């Protein structure tokens, strides 16, 4: 009887975890963060901010995750979150190259300093995730979420500190879905925070 009673709760929590994982996936943060930073950097010139953001988003989100989706379509990757660690190397490397090209272009055409700093943060976080994933399945979701939230707190102030709960929610979703262990999520969050915050503070 207890198993029957608990089944709906488990099913609901699984759905919530799945929605959380998709809504706050690295690709979403990789698109949202350049937009937020670009708009703040160019305010009140909204059109200019959107233009800069689109350039960054193309290289930081569209191209990297387009490569992943293509890999899934061709059967080279099991899923768009690349759940199998051994499959992560090349998509992550291609993602790094794409972000690097985007970063170089942004610097060349004179993008706002804060946006350049944000893209450097994204490159640095992706670099450490790529390096660690060669030997251990670090949570990219947790790393990107923690890095993004830390930058938002720096930009908008202490009022956004409660957003740290979002990192915990993302981490819970990865563990609930069986994609990561608690240690992999905690390590990912710590890596994202320790890389993103000082990097953005130094460059912005």
C-alpha positions in Angstrom: 0.0 0.0 0.0 2.7 2.6 0.8 4.3 2.0 -2.6 1.0 2.7 -4.3 0.6 5.9 -2.3 4.1 7.1 -2.9 4.1 6.4 -6.7 2.2 9.6 -7.7 4.6 11.7 -5.6 7.6 10.0 -7.2 6.1 10.6 -10.6 5.4 14.2 -9.9 8.9 14.9 -8.6 10.3 13.2 -11.7 8.3 15.5 -13.9 9.4 18.6 -11.9 13.0 17.4 -12.1 12.7 16.9 -15.9 11.1 20.3 -16.4 13.8 22.0 -14.2 16.6 20.2 -16.1 15.3 21.5 -19.5 14.3 25.0 -18.4 17.6 25.7 -16.7 19.9 23.7 -19.1 23.3 25.1 -19.9 22.0 26.1 -23.3 19.4 28.3 -21.8 21.8 30.1 -19.5 24.2 30.4 -22.4 21.5 32.4 -24.3 20.0 34.3 -21.3 23.2 35.6 -19.7 24.6 37.4 -22.7 21.2 39.0 -23.3 20.9 40.2 -19.7 24.5 41.6 -19.6 24.3 43.2 -23.0 21.0 44.9 -22.3 22.3 46.2 -18.9 25.6 47.4 -20.5 24.0 49.3 -23.3 20.9 50.7 -21.5 18.9 52.5 -22.6 19.9 51.6 -26.1 17.9 48.3 -26.2 18.5 47.7 -30.0 22.2 47.9 -29.5 22.1 45.5 -26.5 20.0 43.0 -28.5 22.5 43.2 -31.4 25.5 42.5 -29.2 23.6 39.7 -27.4 22.6 38.0 -30.6 26.2 37.9 -31.7 27.3 36.3 -28.4 24.4 33.9 -28.3 25.1 32.6 -31.7 28.6 31.4 -30.8 27.9 30.6 -27.1 24.6 28.8 -27.4 23.3 28.2 -30.9 26.4 26.7 -32.5 27.5 24.5 -29.5 24.1 23.1 -28.9 23.4 22.8 -32.6 26.4 20.5 -32.8 25.0 18.4 -29.9 21.6 18.2 -31.5 23.2 17.1 -34.8 25.1 14.4 -32.9 21.9 13.1 -31.4 20.1 13.1 -34.8 23.0 11.1 -36.3 23.0 8.7 -33.4 26.5 9.6 -32.2 25.1 11.0 -28.9 22.6 9.3 -26.7 20.7 12.5 -25.7 21.0 16.3 -25.8 22.4 16.4 -22.3 25.1 13.9 -23.3 24.5 11.6 -20.4 27.3 9.2 -21.3 30.6 10.8 -20.1 32.7 9.2 -22.8 30.6 10.9 -25.5 31.2 14.4 -24.1 34.8 15.1 -25.3 34.3 16.2 -28.9 31.0 18.2 -28.4 32.6 20.1 -25.5 35.8 20.8 -27.5 33.7 22.0 -30.4 31.7 24.2 -28.0 35.0 25.7 -26.6 36.1 26.5 -30.1 32.8 28.2 -31.0 32.9 30.3 -27.8 36.5 31.2 -28.5 35.7 32.4 -32.0 32.7 34.4 -30.7 34.9 35.9 -28.0 37.6 37.0 -30.5 34.9 38.5 -32.8 33.3 40.4 -29.9 36.7 41.9 -28.9 37.5 42.7 -32.5 34.3 44.7 -33.1 34.4 46.5 -29.8 31.6 44.8 -27.7 30.8 46.2 -24.2 33.4 45.2 -21.7 30.9 43.5 -19.4 29.7 41.3 -22.3 33.2 40.3 -23.2 33.8 39.4 -19.5 30.6 37.3 -19.5 31.8 35.3 -22.5 35.2 34.8 -21.0 33.4 33.4 -17.9 31.4 31.1 -20.1 34.6 29.9 -21.9 36.4 29.4 -18.5 33.5 27.4 -17.0 33.2 25.3 -20.1 36.9 24.7 -20.2 37.0 23.3 -16.6 34.0 21.2 -17.2 35.6 19.8 -20.4 38.9 19.1 -18.6 37.3 17.4 -15.6 34.9 15.4 -17.7 37.8 13.6 -19.3 38.1 11.6 -16.1 34.9 12.3 -14.1 31.3 13.2 -14.9 31.1 16.7 -13.4 27.7 18.3 -13.6 27.7 20.9 -16.3 24.2 21.9 -15.3 25.3 22.8 -11.8 28.5 24.5 -12.9 26.7 26.7 -15.4 23.9 27.5 -13.1 26.2 28.4 -10.2 28.5 30.5 -12.5 25.5 32.4 -13.9 23.9 33.1 -10.6 27.2 34.4 -9.2 27.5 36.8 -12.0 24.0 38.0 -11.6 24.6 38.7 -7.9 27.7 40.7 -8.8 25.8 42.7 -11.4 22.6 43.3 -9.6 23.7 43.2 -6.0 22.8 41.2 -2.8 19.1 41.3 -3.6 19.7 38.4 -5.9 21.5 36.2 -3.4 18.3 34.1 -2.9 18.7 33.1 -6.5 21.3 30.6 -5.2 18.3 28.4 -4.4 18.0 28.0 -8.2 21.4 26.3 -8.2 20.2 23.9 -5.5 17.0 23.2 -7.5 19.0 22.4 -10.7 21.3 20.2 -8.7 18.4 18.3 -7.2 16.9 17.7 -10.6 20.1 16.2 -11.9 20.3 13.8 -9.0 16.6 13.0 -9.1 16.8 12.0 -12.7 19.8 9.8 -12.0 22.1 11.7 -14.3 24.5 12.7 -11.5 25.5 11.9 -8.0 25.3 14.5 -5.2 29.1 14.8 -5.2 29.1 15.5 -9.0 26.5 18.2 -8.6 28.3 19.8 -5.6 31.6 19.7 -7.4 30.1 21.3 -10.5 28.5 24.1 -8.5 31.7 24.8 -6.6 33.7 24.9 -9.9 31.2 27.2 -11.5 31.2 29.6 -8.6 34.9 29.7 -8.0 35.7 30.3 -11.7 32.9 32.6 -12.7 32.9 35.1 -9.8 36.6 36.1 -9.8 36.8 36.0 -13.5 33.9 38.4 -14.0 35.0 40.7 -11.2 38.5 40.9 -12.8 37.4 41.6 -16.3 34.2 43.6 -16.1 
